[in-house]
Amino acid sequence: MDTKCYTQDGTVDLRGRPVQASKTGKWKACAFSGYEAFERMAFYGVASNLVNYLTTQLHEETVASVRNVNNWSGAVWITPILGAYIADTYLGRYWTFTVSSLIYAMGMILLTMAVSFKFMKPSCTNGPNISTFGADQFDDFNPQEKKLKVSFFNWWMFSSFLGALFATLCLVYIQENLGWGLGYGIPAVGLLLSLFIFYLGTPIYRHKVRKSKSPARELFQVLIAAFNNRKLQLPTSPSELQEFEHQYYIQTGKRQVHHTPVLRCLDKAAIKDGNSNADSSNPSCTVTQVEGVKLVFGMVLIWLVTLIPSTIWAQINTLFVKQGTTLDRNLGPSFQIPAASLGSFVTFSMLLSVPMYDRFFVPLMRKKTGNPRGITLLQRLGIGFVIQVTAIAIAYAVEVRRMHVIRVHHVFGAQGDRPHEYILAAASVRSTGDR
């Protein structure tokens, strides 16, 4: 058997058999990006106009509706953590996606029925995130595929923005003028269609083999070993720490992570001659395991830093929508732009920013820095945060101006209220990072 015909990262098909690199994965297996467009259409079809639905149909106060939308959004964005744990520990990404998609589709159908029949109470839904499954379609050990993977998330975002643009421009108008049932029914049908398209590609998908029973177990194993060895002296050279030979990682398809001089207290978990050797129930950890825990702590720090910027985005589907209801949104004598459609300024700007970033900015910076991504992920996040600060400062100035104009003239144009949203769109492309 010629091993060169098969993927080098150990990916398999749905039955657990090695897959051929030429017949599976890569961009042809990422056609399910169309699923993301439909899924985002469904999500933003609910999210972009939910605050108006709560105030106009359920007659909630503005403060209560904004609070409920934020609580719903928080639940939507926190549940992927549970999904990731189930995928990494038990089911794998494909089957976790299958189960969560069925729940998602059921939720959209129930939501459509809820707004169509008065005797049913409204409900909300959230959706699975399969961007990591898309990343599995590219072999990290293949230089050409690894380069393609850098662009994958940018174009994944692009398909997401397409769905969001349709939702904010078309679905919102349908909801407010033709009925909420039709407005929620269209994305529900689209979601079912996209699931059918996704499963058509099953034969060419690549699946990661779970290397351990539970990633969380390895994390706690490192922490416990480091605590048990806390009184031991670290060796002067990192090469003296416990680690497998490089050939082991090649044969098993695992990724070897080299030692870094941060959080040295965790390195004690990989000491060879500690208490961990004396007690077989608590074996020494490897440098790769320790570095994995360091990466988790690093991601937690980044997550904490992004908490405050995330509150800015919470305003787009709540405060900015209610703000839009006070604006002059008339185009001619018979057409009025729905307030929630004003959020399409953000989405449209994102659609322009992604190709510009991927096709112009990244190649230009790649020549100057030598980094395949153009700039590092932390630099990308930092630039995005700076732009977000600028955007919210402009939003403050616009709001002050808006209130002044309304007090004097009792009306304010919709176009004059949008500059901060253009800037927020550019910030999103950079602060989202490459995951």
RAHULIN-V810166 format. One record per helix or strand. SS is the DSSP state (2 for helix, 1 for strand). FROM is the first residue (numbers start at 0). LEN is the number of residues. If there is no record, write none. Layout:
ss: {SS:SS}
from: {FROM:FROM}
len: {LEN:LEN}
This chain:
ss: {2:1:1:1:1:2:2:2:2:2:2:2:2:1:2:2:2:2:2:2:2:2:1:1:1:2:2:1:2:2}
from: {2:5:11:17:19:26:32:49:61:130:142:179:201:206:214:237:245:263:274:279:286:318:327:329:335:338:376:412:414:418}
len: {3:1:1:1:1:4:15:7:55:5:35:21:3:1:14:3:7:7:4:3:28:6:1:1:1:31:33:1:3:13}
